[in-house]
Amino acid sequence: MSQNPELRRAILSLARERGPDKTICPSDAARAVGGERWRDLMEPARDIARDLARDGVVEISQRGTVLDPDAGWRGPIRIRAIGRPGAAESLVSPGDGPVGL
């Protein structure tokens, strides 16, 4: 599991804001957290998306097809919050405040 709680919060926050009918790109969260060094956060963002998909909080898709988080996929992906009330909140540590987006 990735050890970047700020990036994890950003993915969850952005995905929830967009809602279950829309998606985000991992770069959206990487840019929100990393500023000009956002590219350094792309692989960690994809890893966190895999973790969240395994937890059933988001789904990862590519060209409209939902991907298995444990499969060996490459290329651009999208992240969608799954509409389970309270699911995303339960994965954020109690002391974690909202991300400053």
PyMOL CGO cylinders between C-alpha atoms (Angstrom):
from pymol import cmd
from pymol.cgo import CYLINDER

trace = [
    CYLINDER, 0.00, 0.00, 0.00, 1.28, 3.47, -0.87, 0.3, 1, 1, 1, 1, 1, 1,
    CYLINDER, 1.28, 3.47, -0.87, 2.49, 5.66, 1.96, 0.3, 1, 1, 1, 1, 1, 1,
    CYLINDER, 2.49, 5.66, 1.96, 1.39, 9.08, 0.68, 0.3, 1, 1, 1, 1, 1, 1,
    CYLINDER, 1.39, 9.08, 0.68, -1.69, 10.04, 2.70, 0.3, 1, 1, 1, 1, 1, 1,
    CYLINDER, -1.69, 10.04, 2.70, -1.92, 13.49, 1.12, 0.3, 1, 1, 1, 1, 1, 1,
    CYLINDER, -1.92, 13.49, 1.12, -2.07, 12.03, -2.37, 0.3, 1, 1, 1, 1, 1, 1,
    CYLINDER, -2.07, 12.03, -2.37, -4.59, 9.42, -1.21, 0.3, 1, 1, 1, 1, 1, 1,
    CYLINDER, -4.59, 9.42, -1.21, -6.80, 12.16, 0.27, 0.3, 1, 1, 1, 1, 1, 1,
    CYLINDER, -6.80, 12.16, 0.27, -6.55, 14.14, -2.96, 0.3, 1, 1, 1, 1, 1, 1,
    CYLINDER, -6.55, 14.14, -2.96, -7.67, 11.17, -5.07, 0.3, 1, 1, 1, 1, 1, 1,
    CYLINDER, -7.67, 11.17, -5.07, -10.59, 10.46, -2.74, 0.3, 1, 1, 1, 1, 1, 1,
    CYLINDER, -10.59, 10.46, -2.74, -11.61, 14.10, -2.51, 0.3, 1, 1, 1, 1, 1, 1,
    CYLINDER, -11.61, 14.10, -2.51, -11.44, 14.79, -6.24, 0.3, 1, 1, 1, 1, 1, 1,
    CYLINDER, -11.44, 14.79, -6.24, -13.23, 11.55, -7.14, 0.3, 1, 1, 1, 1, 1, 1,
    CYLINDER, -13.23, 11.55, -7.14, -16.01, 12.24, -4.62, 0.3, 1, 1, 1, 1, 1, 1,
    CYLINDER, -16.01, 12.24, -4.62, -16.39, 15.82, -5.89, 0.3, 1, 1, 1, 1, 1, 1,
    CYLINDER, -16.39, 15.82, -5.89, -16.86, 14.56, -9.44, 0.3, 1, 1, 1, 1, 1, 1,
    CYLINDER, -16.86, 14.56, -9.44, -19.30, 11.91, -8.28, 0.3, 1, 1, 1, 1, 1, 1,
    CYLINDER, -19.30, 11.91, -8.28, -19.93, 8.35, -9.45, 0.3, 1, 1, 1, 1, 1, 1,
    CYLINDER, -19.93, 8.35, -9.45, -20.90, 9.41, -12.98, 0.3, 1, 1, 1, 1, 1, 1,
    CYLINDER, -20.90, 9.41, -12.98, -17.59, 11.13, -13.78, 0.3, 1, 1, 1, 1, 1, 1,
    CYLINDER, -17.59, 11.13, -13.78, -13.91, 10.29, -13.53, 0.3, 1, 1, 1, 1, 1, 1,
    CYLINDER, -13.91, 10.29, -13.53, -10.61, 11.89, -12.64, 0.3, 1, 1, 1, 1, 1, 1,
    CYLINDER, -10.61, 11.89, -12.64, -7.15, 11.33, -14.02, 0.3, 1, 1, 1, 1, 1, 1,
    CYLINDER, -7.15, 11.33, -14.02, -4.37, 10.39, -11.58, 0.3, 1, 1, 1, 1, 1, 1,
    CYLINDER, -4.37, 10.39, -11.58, -2.61, 13.54, -12.78, 0.3, 1, 1, 1, 1, 1, 1,
    CYLINDER, -2.61, 13.54, -12.78, -5.42, 15.68, -11.29, 0.3, 1, 1, 1, 1, 1, 1,
    CYLINDER, -5.42, 15.68, -11.29, -4.47, 14.49, -7.80, 0.3, 1, 1, 1, 1, 1, 1,
    CYLINDER, -4.47, 14.49, -7.80, -0.73, 14.54, -8.55, 0.3, 1, 1, 1, 1, 1, 1,
    CYLINDER, -0.73, 14.54, -8.55, -0.97, 18.17, -9.67, 0.3, 1, 1, 1, 1, 1, 1,
    CYLINDER, -0.97, 18.17, -9.67, -3.04, 19.15, -6.62, 0.3, 1, 1, 1, 1, 1, 1,
    CYLINDER, -3.04, 19.15, -6.62, -0.43, 17.69, -4.28, 0.3, 1, 1, 1, 1, 1, 1,
    CYLINDER, -0.43, 17.69, -4.28, 2.84, 18.03, -6.18, 0.3, 1, 1, 1, 1, 1, 1,
    CYLINDER, 2.84, 18.03, -6.18, 2.57, 21.38, -7.91, 0.3, 1, 1, 1, 1, 1, 1,
    CYLINDER, 2.57, 21.38, -7.91, 5.33, 21.68, -10.49, 0.3, 1, 1, 1, 1, 1, 1,
    CYLINDER, 5.33, 21.68, -10.49, 6.76, 18.29, -9.43, 0.3, 1, 1, 1, 1, 1, 1,
    CYLINDER, 6.76, 18.29, -9.43, 3.46, 16.49, -10.13, 0.3, 1, 1, 1, 1, 1, 1,
    CYLINDER, 3.46, 16.49, -10.13, 5.07, 14.07, -12.60, 0.3, 1, 1, 1, 1, 1, 1,
    CYLINDER, 5.07, 14.07, -12.60, 7.05, 12.52, -9.74, 0.3, 1, 1, 1, 1, 1, 1,
    CYLINDER, 7.05, 12.52, -9.74, 3.72, 11.53, -8.17, 0.3, 1, 1, 1, 1, 1, 1,
    CYLINDER, 3.72, 11.53, -8.17, 2.17, 9.79, -11.16, 0.3, 1, 1, 1, 1, 1, 1,
    CYLINDER, 2.17, 9.79, -11.16, 3.27, 6.25, -10.30, 0.3, 1, 1, 1, 1, 1, 1,
    CYLINDER, 3.27, 6.25, -10.30, 2.37, 6.67, -6.62, 0.3, 1, 1, 1, 1, 1, 1,
    CYLINDER, 2.37, 6.67, -6.62, -1.04, 8.02, -7.70, 0.3, 1, 1, 1, 1, 1, 1,
    CYLINDER, -1.04, 8.02, -7.70, -1.63, 4.98, -9.90, 0.3, 1, 1, 1, 1, 1, 1,
    CYLINDER, -1.63, 4.98, -9.90, -0.52, 2.69, -7.06, 0.3, 1, 1, 1, 1, 1, 1,
    CYLINDER, -0.52, 2.69, -7.06, -2.91, 4.39, -4.65, 0.3, 1, 1, 1, 1, 1, 1,
    CYLINDER, -2.91, 4.39, -4.65, -5.72, 4.07, -7.21, 0.3, 1, 1, 1, 1, 1, 1,
    CYLINDER, -5.72, 4.07, -7.21, -5.00, 0.31, -7.35, 0.3, 1, 1, 1, 1, 1, 1,
    CYLINDER, -5.00, 0.31, -7.35, -5.17, 0.13, -3.54, 0.3, 1, 1, 1, 1, 1, 1,
    CYLINDER, -5.17, 0.13, -3.54, -8.45, 2.04, -3.47, 0.3, 1, 1, 1, 1, 1, 1,
    CYLINDER, -8.45, 2.04, -3.47, -9.90, -0.17, -6.20, 0.3, 1, 1, 1, 1, 1, 1,
    CYLINDER, -9.90, -0.17, -6.20, -8.91, -3.28, -4.22, 0.3, 1, 1, 1, 1, 1, 1,
    CYLINDER, -8.91, -3.28, -4.22, -10.72, -1.75, -1.22, 0.3, 1, 1, 1, 1, 1, 1,
    CYLINDER, -10.72, -1.75, -1.22, -13.84, -1.22, -3.36, 0.3, 1, 1, 1, 1, 1, 1,
    CYLINDER, -13.84, -1.22, -3.36, -13.81, 2.57, -3.01, 0.3, 1, 1, 1, 1, 1, 1,
    CYLINDER, -13.81, 2.57, -3.01, -13.02, 3.45, -6.63, 0.3, 1, 1, 1, 1, 1, 1,
    CYLINDER, -13.02, 3.45, -6.63, -12.92, 1.73, -9.96, 0.3, 1, 1, 1, 1, 1, 1,
    CYLINDER, -12.92, 1.73, -9.96, -10.19, 2.20, -12.51, 0.3, 1, 1, 1, 1, 1, 1,
    CYLINDER, -10.19, 2.20, -12.51, -11.08, 2.30, -16.18, 0.3, 1, 1, 1, 1, 1, 1,
    CYLINDER, -11.08, 2.30, -16.18, -9.37, 2.58, -19.51, 0.3, 1, 1, 1, 1, 1, 1,
    CYLINDER, -9.37, 2.58, -19.51, -11.32, 3.57, -22.62, 0.3, 1, 1, 1, 1, 1, 1,
    CYLINDER, -11.32, 3.57, -22.62, -14.54, 2.91, -20.71, 0.3, 1, 1, 1, 1, 1, 1,
    CYLINDER, -14.54, 2.91, -20.71, -13.61, -0.61, -19.59, 0.3, 1, 1, 1, 1, 1, 1,
    CYLINDER, -13.61, -0.61, -19.59, -13.23, -1.28, -15.86, 0.3, 1, 1, 1, 1, 1, 1,
    CYLINDER, -13.23, -1.28, -15.86, -9.80, -2.73, -15.07, 0.3, 1, 1, 1, 1, 1, 1,
    CYLINDER, -9.80, -2.73, -15.07, -8.80, -5.33, -12.53, 0.3, 1, 1, 1, 1, 1, 1,
    CYLINDER, -8.80, -5.33, -12.53, -6.51, -3.52, -10.06, 0.3, 1, 1, 1, 1, 1, 1,
    CYLINDER, -6.51, -3.52, -10.06, -4.29, -6.60, -9.88, 0.3, 1, 1, 1, 1, 1, 1,
    CYLINDER, -4.29, -6.60, -9.88, -3.89, -6.96, -13.65, 0.3, 1, 1, 1, 1, 1, 1,
    CYLINDER, -3.89, -6.96, -13.65, -0.80, -5.75, -15.50, 0.3, 1, 1, 1, 1, 1, 1,
    CYLINDER, -0.80, -5.75, -15.50, -2.23, -2.80, -17.42, 0.3, 1, 1, 1, 1, 1, 1,
    CYLINDER, -2.23, -2.80, -17.42, -0.48, 0.22, -18.91, 0.3, 1, 1, 1, 1, 1, 1,
    CYLINDER, -0.48, 0.22, -18.91, -1.45, 3.52, -20.46, 0.3, 1, 1, 1, 1, 1, 1,
    CYLINDER, -1.45, 3.52, -20.46, -3.86, 6.26, -19.46, 0.3, 1, 1, 1, 1, 1, 1,
    CYLINDER, -3.86, 6.26, -19.46, -6.43, 5.43, -16.82, 0.3, 1, 1, 1, 1, 1, 1,
    CYLINDER, -6.43, 5.43, -16.82, -9.40, 7.13, -15.19, 0.3, 1, 1, 1, 1, 1, 1,
    CYLINDER, -9.40, 7.13, -15.19, -10.58, 6.86, -11.59, 0.3, 1, 1, 1, 1, 1, 1,
    CYLINDER, -10.58, 6.86, -11.59, -14.25, 6.87, -10.55, 0.3, 1, 1, 1, 1, 1, 1,
    CYLINDER, -14.25, 6.87, -10.55, -15.65, 6.98, -7.03, 0.3, 1, 1, 1, 1, 1, 1,
    CYLINDER, -15.65, 6.98, -7.03, -17.98, 4.09, -6.36, 0.3, 1, 1, 1, 1, 1, 1,
    CYLINDER, -17.98, 4.09, -6.36, -21.22, 5.32, -4.86, 0.3, 1, 1, 1, 1, 1, 1,
    CYLINDER, -21.22, 5.32, -4.86, -20.99, 3.47, -1.53, 0.3, 1, 1, 1, 1, 1, 1,
    CYLINDER, -20.99, 3.47, -1.53, -21.94, 6.03, 1.14, 0.3, 1, 1, 1, 1, 1, 1,
    CYLINDER, -21.94, 6.03, 1.14, -19.21, 6.41, 3.73, 0.3, 1, 1, 1, 1, 1, 1,
    CYLINDER, -19.21, 6.41, 3.73, -16.80, 4.00, 2.03, 0.3, 1, 1, 1, 1, 1, 1,
    CYLINDER, -16.80, 4.00, 2.03, -14.20, 6.59, 1.09, 0.3, 1, 1, 1, 1, 1, 1,
    CYLINDER, -14.20, 6.59, 1.09, -14.41, 8.37, 4.43, 0.3, 1, 1, 1, 1, 1, 1,
    CYLINDER, -14.41, 8.37, 4.43, -13.66, 5.14, 6.29, 0.3, 1, 1, 1, 1, 1, 1,
    CYLINDER, -13.66, 5.14, 6.29, -10.27, 4.88, 4.55, 0.3, 1, 1, 1, 1, 1, 1,
    CYLINDER, -10.27, 4.88, 4.55, -9.06, 8.32, 5.61, 0.3, 1, 1, 1, 1, 1, 1,
    CYLINDER, -9.06, 8.32, 5.61, -7.35, 8.51, 8.97, 0.3, 1, 1, 1, 1, 1, 1,
    CYLINDER, -7.35, 8.51, 8.97, -9.37, 10.35, 11.64, 0.3, 1, 1, 1, 1, 1, 1,
    CYLINDER, -9.37, 10.35, 11.64, -6.77, 13.11, 12.06, 0.3, 1, 1, 1, 1, 1, 1,
    CYLINDER, -6.77, 13.11, 12.06, -6.53, 13.79, 8.33, 0.3, 1, 1, 1, 1, 1, 1,
    CYLINDER, -6.53, 13.79, 8.33, -8.08, 17.06, 7.30, 0.3, 1, 1, 1, 1, 1, 1,
    CYLINDER, -8.08, 17.06, 7.30, -9.28, 17.91, 3.81, 0.3, 1, 1, 1, 1, 1, 1,
    CYLINDER, -9.28, 17.91, 3.81, -6.76, 18.45, 1.08, 0.3, 1, 1, 1, 1, 1, 1,
    CYLINDER, -6.76, 18.45, 1.08, -6.18, 22.06, 0.12, 0.3, 1, 1, 1, 1, 1, 1,
    CYLINDER, -6.18, 22.06, 0.12, -7.25, 21.85, -3.51, 0.3, 1, 1, 1, 1, 1, 1,
]
cmd.load_cgo(trace, "trace")
